[in-house]
Amino acid sequence: MRKLACFVAAFAFVASAFADSITLKIEGMSCPVGCVSKVESTLAAIKGVDAKTTKVEMGKAVVAFDAAKTSKAEITKAVEKAGYTVAK
């Protein structure tokens, strides 16, 4: 029972660390493999982004992040710097 309580407490800590998320509509992704991979690696390189739970697909990214370490504006700027447009 004690192990279960420790697991639940650890899971709650991890979940709360990445409580914020943003859904980005990304324009300019022309290929389902290369573009998705590039956006994934761009997002994973941002301090505070949880690459394990961030999901990227053609034209869309759902990004989990720690607002104490990064912001929606910084995430958008990184995607745009990688060569894509984030719809407002």
C-alpha positions in Angstrom: 0.0 0.0 0.0 2.9 2.4 0.8 4.4 1.8 -2.7 1.1 2.7 -4.2 0.9 5.9 -2.2 4.4 6.9 -3.3 3.6 6.1 -6.9 0.4 8.3 -6.8 2.3 11.1 -5.1 5.1 11.0 -7.7 2.6 10.9 -10.6 0.7 13.9 -9.2 4.0 15.8 -9.0 4.9 15.0 -12.6 1.4 15.8 -13.9 1.3 19.1 -12.0 4.8 20.1 -13.4 3.3 20.0 -16.9 -0.2 21.3 -16.1 -0.3 23.8 -18.9 -0.8 22.9 -22.6 -1.4 24.7 -25.8 -2.8 23.5 -29.1 -1.0 25.1 -32.1 -2.4 25.1 -35.7 0.8 24.9 -37.7 0.9 25.9 -41.3 3.6 25.1 -43.8 4.0 21.4 -42.9 4.2 19.8 -46.3 5.3 16.2 -45.4 3.9 13.9 -42.8 7.3 12.5 -41.7 10.0 15.1 -42.0 7.9 18.1 -41.0 6.4 16.3 -38.0 9.9 15.2 -36.9 11.3 18.7 -37.3 8.5 20.2 -35.2 8.8 17.4 -32.5 12.6 18.0 -32.2 12.1 21.8 -32.1 9.6 21.5 -29.3 11.6 18.9 -27.4 14.6 21.3 -27.4 12.6 24.0 -25.4 13.3 23.9 -21.7 10.0 23.2 -19.9 8.3 21.3 -22.7 7.3 17.7 -21.9 8.4 15.9 -25.0 6.9 12.6 -23.7 3.3 13.9 -23.7 3.5 16.5 -26.6 1.7 15.2 -29.7 2.5 16.5 -33.2 0.7 15.6 -36.4 0.3 17.2 -39.7 -0.9 20.8 -39.1 -1.3 20.5 -35.4 0.7 20.2 -32.2 -0.6 19.7 -28.6 2.2 20.9 -26.4 2.4 20.1 -22.6 4.7 22.5 -20.8 5.8 24.0 -17.5 4.7 27.6 -17.4 7.5 28.4 -14.9 10.1 27.5 -17.5 8.6 28.6 -20.8 5.6 30.3 -22.3 3.2 30.0 -25.1 4.9 32.9 -26.9 8.3 31.2 -26.6 6.9 27.9 -28.0 5.3 29.7 -30.9 8.5 31.7 -31.6 10.5 28.4 -31.7 8.1 26.8 -34.2 8.2 29.9 -36.4 12.0 30.0 -36.2 12.0 26.4 -37.5 10.3 27.6 -40.6 6.6 27.2 -39.9 3.7 29.5 -39.4 1.5 29.3 -36.2 -2.0 30.4 -36.9 -3.2 33.0 -34.4 
